[in-house]
Amino acid sequence: MTGNKPIVLIAEELSPATIDALGPDFEIRRCDGANREELLAALVDVDAVLIRSATNIDQEALAVAKKLKVVARAGVGLDNVDVKAATVAGVMVVNAPTSNITSAAELAIGLLLATARNIAPANQALKAGKWKRSQYGGVELLDKTVGVVGLGRIGALTAERLAAFGVKLLAYDPYLTQARAGQLGVRLVPLDELLRESDFITIHLPKTPETLGLIGEEALKLVKPSVRIINAARGGIIDEQALADALREGRVAGAGIDVWTKEPCTDSPLFEFESVVVTPHLGASTEEAQEKAGVAVAKSVRLALAGELVPDAVNVSGGVIAEEVRPGIALVEKLGRIYTALAGSVPAQLDIDVRGEITQHDVSVWKLAALKGLFQGVVEQTVSYVNAPLLAQERGCEVRLLTDPNSPDFRNVTTLRGTLADGTVISVAGTLTGPRMIEKVVGVNQFDLEVPISEHMVFYTYADRPGVVGSLGRVLGEAGINIGGMQVARDAAGGHALVVLTVDSQIPPEVLGELSQEIDATTVRVVDLDS
């Protein structure tokens, strides 16, 4: 046993560097993720699971994993993870989006060269004792037209490397700007034009409902009979039967296929053709890619289990988190918890108003932090950066992030201002002060104050008059509760007043009641941030 260490389940073979990157702070367990029964049993009490492509984390798996906080895919594709179900469950899903891009691009080029020069069948024939030099003549790449379908990271790397062969590059990507295409040295064209003009076509698209079967019967009617088609992206983008028919009828010269509609694939109509080079989804199967992927997701798991946001989380939209923004995440989450305590309910509309020089950075993550704090203790399920926006949506809470570079009173200040269902407006403001970046509440509704945030805080409102502070001290002293700090604010002499107490321990309900009666409080709100 390893005490209270978080439990990390390794469900597939990962590089030793992955375990090293996790470090000594976790209990490491292992299982065979492809064995469904073994996987479900192993998931019951784990905090994180690391997988590759053979482990299926679906709604059933998530339902048994009551403690699960993060699913880490050591690779790019997430076909085997139900991201929507994970989001509802508050489970972060992370991957390693850049780990295999070089390996995948190099494999695509390898398949392209292999089909151009008939390397695979020539190799097989010679090993069988047949010298068929004249039968396996090929074509050069120089001055050929290569169509790149999808210019994301892998497509762009592939295009950059192909340029060295002296090819003419066309590209189809509806999300790419002409300026970016110019930087890559490619000419953007419609898909139909790319299909008609290309001598080689290489696919680099994600698998989506829109791309499924994109290169099918109709598309293959447009291509040159000399075309060679490469897919090292995702299975299903090419209709394998339609491609087999085109090869059989001489409408396509060859293909290089690494990915399949159903995997593992051991039977395909494409296997009968010598002109088709096939591999068993090897795009990420290099030592370097596996190590990069494992180390990347291990670092993400460490961040996630420490309660921090993760740059490679696919179901958290916090933007790019600048170092200047990170210290404010915890502050804003605490402001969310304080807001809920003050309001007593979830607002119908919540504004997260950020002012000051911090607004030169993207502070989108503070919106997530505010919502995470807002719903902490309000709902039964675990609240995370992942499902907090969904919880707001389900409860009809409209959320806005407002920014303004001008902040007259503080270098930076964040105010949560919410309108309740009855029209009441409640607000709480906070900031970080000094070189130690101390978290402080600097405003509650109409009251200005400056109180360091503590684990245990009490907010009383009452009619301003002499003797209240002494009464509070006496009652708490008699109850053996030590006051860490106290501040009084008022809107006018003899008007409404607010006292904020920070104490070293929770105040029992009977003492809270006695305090309230002693000062004739109009409202009492308790904040316990350690619960």
SVG drawing of the C-alpha trace seen along z (x, -y; Angstrom):
<svg xmlns="http://www.w3.org/2000/svg" viewBox="-38 -59 55 77">
<polyline fill="none" stroke="black" stroke-width="0.4" points="0.0,0.0 1.1,-3.5 -1.0,-5.5 -3.1,-8.3 -1.3,-8.7 -3.5,-9.2 -3.8,-6.0 -2.8,-6.0 -3.8,-3.0 -1.6,-2.1 -3.9,-0.2 -1.5,0.3 2.2,0.7 3.9,-2.7 7.5,-3.8 9.6,-3.7 10.0,-7.4 6.3,-7.8 6.6,-6.2 9.7,-8.4 7.7,-11.5 4.9,-10.6 7.3,-10.6 7.0,-9.1 3.8,-10.8 1.4,-8.2 0.5,-4.6 1.0,-2.9 -1.2,0.0 -1.4,1.9 -4.0,3.8 -4.7,5.1 -7.0,2.4 -8.1,4.6 -9.5,7.1 -12.9,5.5 -13.6,7.4 -10.1,6.7 -10.4,3.0 -13.7,2.4 -12.6,4.0 -9.3,2.0 -11.1,-1.4 -13.2,-1.3 -11.0,-3.3 -8.4,-5.0 -7.8,-8.7 -6.3,-8.6 -6.0,-6.1 -3.3,-6.2 -4.2,-4.5 -3.3,-4.2 -5.6,-3.0 -6.7,0.5 -8.5,-0.6 -12.1,-1.8 -13.2,-4.4 -16.9,-4.7 -19.9,-5.5 -19.9,-2.1 -16.2,-2.5 -16.8,-6.0 -19.8,-4.8 -17.7,-2.4 -14.8,-4.8 -16.3,-6.9 -13.0,-8.6 -11.7,-9.1 -10.5,-12.6 -8.5,-12.3 -8.3,-10.0 -4.9,-10.4 -4.5,-9.2 -0.8,-8.7 -1.3,-9.7 -3.5,-12.0 -6.7,-10.2 -9.6,-9.9 -11.9,-7.5 -11.7,-5.2 -12.8,-7.8 -16.3,-9.0 -15.4,-12.6 -19.0,-13.8 -19.7,-11.3 -16.4,-12.2 -17.4,-15.9 -20.7,-15.2 -18.9,-13.1 -16.4,-16.0 -13.5,-13.8 -10.7,-15.6 -9.6,-14.1 -6.1,-14.8 -4.0,-13.7 -0.6,-14.4 -1.5,-16.3 2.0,-17.0 3.8,-13.8 3.5,-11.8 3.3,-14.5 6.8,-14.0 6.4,-10.2 3.1,-10.3 4.3,-12.8 7.4,-10.6 5.3,-7.5 3.0,-9.2 6.0,-10.1 7.4,-6.6 4.1,-5.1 4.1,-7.6 7.6,-6.7 6.9,-3.0 3.9,-3.2 5.8,-5.4 8.6,-2.9 6.8,0.4 9.2,1.1 6.9,3.6 6.1,6.0 9.7,5.8 11.0,6.7 8.5,9.6 9.4,11.0 13.1,10.9 12.9,12.6 10.8,15.3 13.8,15.8 12.3,13.8 14.2,11.1 11.5,8.9 13.4,5.7 11.4,4.7 8.0,5.5 8.5,3.0 9.4,-0.2 8.0,-3.3 7.7,-7.0 9.7,-10.0 8.3,-12.6 10.0,-15.5 7.5,-17.9 4.6,-15.7 1.5,-17.3 0.8,-16.2 -2.6,-17.0 -2.6,-17.4 -6.1,-16.9 -5.9,-18.7 -3.2,-21.1 -3.2,-20.7 0.1,-20.0 0.8,-16.7 -0.4,-17.8 1.8,-20.9 4.8,-18.9 4.2,-16.5 3.9,-19.3 7.1,-21.0 9.0,-17.7 7.5,-16.9 8.6,-20.4 12.2,-19.1 11.3,-16.6 10.5,-19.3 6.8,-18.6 3.9,-21.0 1.8,-21.2 -2.0,-21.6 -4.0,-21.6 -7.7,-21.4 -8.5,-22.7 -11.6,-24.8 -10.2,-26.2 -6.9,-27.4 -6.2,-31.0 -4.6,-31.9 -1.8,-33.6 -0.9,-30.4 -1.1,-28.4 1.4,-30.9 3.8,-30.4 3.7,-26.6 4.2,-27.0 0.9,-25.3 -1.9,-26.4 -5.4,-26.2 -8.0,-24.6 -11.4,-23.1 -11.4,-19.3 -12.7,-18.4 -9.9,-20.3 -7.3,-18.7 -8.7,-15.2 -8.6,-15.9 -5.1,-17.4 -3.1,-15.4 -0.6,-12.6 -0.4,-11.7 -3.1,-12.4 -2.2,-12.2 -4.9,-12.4 -4.4,-14.3 -7.9,-14.9 -9.5,-14.0 -12.3,-11.5 -15.6,-13.3 -19.1,-12.8 -18.1,-15.3 -14.9,-13.5 -16.2,-9.9 -16.2,-8.4 -15.0,-11.6 -12.8,-9.7 -15.5,-7.4 -17.1,-6.3 -18.0,-9.8 -14.6,-11.3 -12.7,-8.5 -14.5,-9.1 -12.6,-12.4 -9.0,-11.2 -6.4,-10.4 -5.9,-6.7 -2.2,-7.2 -3.0,-8.6 -1.6,-7.0 -3.5,-7.7 -2.0,-7.7 -3.9,-7.5 -2.0,-7.7 -4.6,-9.8 -7.8,-8.0 -9.6,-4.9 -12.9,-5.4 -12.0,-8.7 -11.4,-6.5 -14.1,-4.0 -12.0,-0.9 -14.4,1.0 -14.7,-1.9 -10.9,-2.2 -10.6,1.5 -13.1,1.2 -11.2,-1.7 -7.9,0.2 -9.5,3.3 -10.9,1.2 -7.7,-0.6 -9.0,-4.0 -6.4,-4.3 -2.7,-3.2 -1.9,-2.5 -2.3,-3.3 -0.5,-3.3 -2.8,-2.6 -1.9,-2.7 -5.3,-3.1 -8.5,-1.1 -12.2,-1.5 -12.2,1.3 -9.1,2.0 -7.4,4.4 -7.9,5.2 -6.7,8.6 -9.0,8.8 -9.6,6.1 -10.4,6.0 -7.3,3.9 -5.0,6.8 -5.3,8.5 -3.5,5.7 0.3,5.7 0.1,1.9 -1.2,1.3 1.2,1.0 -0.4,1.7 0.7,1.2 -1.1,1.9 -1.6,-1.7 2.1,-2.5 1.8,-6.3 2.8,-6.8 4.8,-3.7 8.3,-5.1 10.4,-5.1 10.5,-8.8 6.7,-9.3 5.8,-6.9 8.2,-8.5 7.0,-12.0 3.4,-10.9 3.9,-9.1 5.9,-11.9 3.4,-14.6 0.4,-12.8 2.3,-12.0 2.9,-15.7 -0.7,-16.4 -1.8,-13.8 0.4,-15.5 -1.2,-18.8 -4.8,-17.5 -4.4,-15.6 -2.9,-18.7 -6.2,-20.5 -4.5,-22.6 -5.7,-23.3 -4.0,-21.3 -3.0,-22.8 -3.7,-19.6 -7.1,-18.9 -9.5,-18.4 -12.7,-19.1 -11.6,-22.2 -11.7,-25.5 -9.5,-27.8 -7.4,-29.3 -3.7,-29.6 -2.7,-30.2 0.0,-32.8 2.2,-32.5 0.9,-35.9 -2.7,-34.5 -2.0,-31.2 -1.8,-32.8 -5.3,-34.2 -7.0,-30.9 -7.1,-29.8 -8.3,-33.3 -11.2,-33.4 -12.2,-29.9 -12.4,-31.0 -14.4,-34.1 -16.8,-31.7 -17.2,-29.7 -17.6,-33.0 -20.2,-34.2 -22.3,-31.1 -22.1,-31.4 -23.2,-35.1 -26.0,-34.6 -27.3,-31.3 -28.2,-30.2 -26.9,-30.1 -27.5,-33.3 -29.5,-33.5 -26.8,-35.6 -23.1,-35.9 -20.6,-38.5 -16.9,-37.8 -15.6,-41.3 -11.7,-41.4 -10.0,-44.8 -6.4,-45.9 -3.2,-45.1 -3.8,-41.4 -6.4,-41.8 -3.6,-42.0 -3.5,-38.2 -6.2,-35.7 -8.1,-35.3 -10.7,-32.8 -9.6,-30.3 -10.8,-32.5 -14.4,-32.0 -13.9,-28.2 -12.4,-28.8 -15.3,-31.0 -17.8,-28.4 -15.9,-25.6 -16.0,-27.6 -19.6,-28.6 -20.9,-25.0 -18.6,-23.5 -20.9,-22.1 -24.0,-23.1 -24.3,-19.9 -23.8,-16.3 -21.3,-15.3 -17.7,-16.3 -17.2,-19.7 -14.3,-20.3 -13.0,-22.7 -14.5,-20.2 -18.2,-20.0 -18.6,-23.4 -19.7,-25.2 -22.2,-22.3 -23.6,-22.7 -24.1,-26.4 -25.9,-25.7 -28.1,-23.0 -29.2,-25.4 -29.9,-28.3 -27.0,-30.4 -25.9,-32.8 -22.2,-33.6 -20.2,-36.5 -16.5,-37.3 -15.9,-41.1 -12.5,-42.7 -11.3,-46.3 -7.6,-47.4 -8.6,-50.3 -8.5,-49.6 -8.4,-52.8 -8.1,-51.2 -6.0,-48.0 -3.4,-46.8 -5.9,-44.1 -9.3,-43.2 -11.8,-40.6 -15.5,-41.0 -18.1,-38.2 -21.5,-40.0 -24.6,-37.8 -28.3,-38.5 -30.5,-36.1 -33.9,-34.9 -35.7,-37.5 -33.6,-40.3 -31.2,-40.7 -27.7,-41.6 -24.8,-40.1 -21.1,-40.8 -17.8,-39.9 -14.4,-41.3 -10.9,-40.0 -7.3,-40.7 -3.7,-39.5 -1.5,-41.9 2.2,-42.3 5.2,-40.2 3.7,-37.2 0.5,-37.6 -1.8,-37.4 -5.4,-36.6 -7.8,-39.2 -11.5,-40.1 -11.7,-43.8 -15.4,-44.3 -18.8,-42.8 -21.8,-44.4 -21.6,-48.1 -18.9,-47.6 -15.2,-48.3 -12.8,-46.3 -9.5,-44.5 -9.5,-41.1 -7.1,-38.2 -9.0,-35.1 -9.0,-32.4 -10.3,-28.9 -13.0,-30.0 -14.8,-33.3 -18.1,-34.8 -19.9,-37.7 -22.4,-39.6 -24.5,-42.6 -26.2,-44.8 -27.2,-48.4 -24.1,-50.4 -23.7,-51.4 -21.1,-51.3 -20.2,-48.2 -20.6,-45.5 -17.0,-44.6 -16.6,-44.2 -19.6,-41.9 -18.3,-39.7 -14.9,-39.3 -16.5,-38.5 -18.8,-35.8 -16.1,-34.1 -13.6,-34.3 -16.1,-32.6 -16.6,-29.9 -12.8,-29.3 -12.6,-30.4 -9.6,-32.5 -10.1,-35.4 -7.5,-35.6 -8.7,-38.9 -11.7,-41.3 -12.7,-44.2 -15.7,-46.4 -17.1,-48.4 -20.1,-50.6 -21.9,-52.5 -22.5,-55.5 -22.2,-56.4 -25.2,-54.9 -26.2,-53.1 -25.7,-49.5 -22.5,-47.8 -20.6,-44.6 -18.2,-42.8 -16.0,-40.1 -14.4,-37.7 -11.6,-35.2 -11.2,-32.5 -9.0,-29.5 -11.7,-26.9 -15.3,-26.4 -17.8,-28.2 -20.5,-25.9 -24.1,-26.8 -25.1,-27.6 -22.3,-30.2 -23.2,-31.7 -26.8,-32.0 -25.6,-33.7 -23.4,-36.1 -26.3,-37.0 -28.6,-37.6 -26.0,-39.6 -25.5,-42.2 -29.0,-41.9 -27.6,-40.8 -29.7,-41.2 -27.8,-38.5 -25.2,-35.8 -23.1,-34.0 -20.5,-31.4 -17.6,-30.4 -15.6,-27.2 -13.1,-26.7 -11.6,-23.6 -14.8,-21.5"/>
</svg>
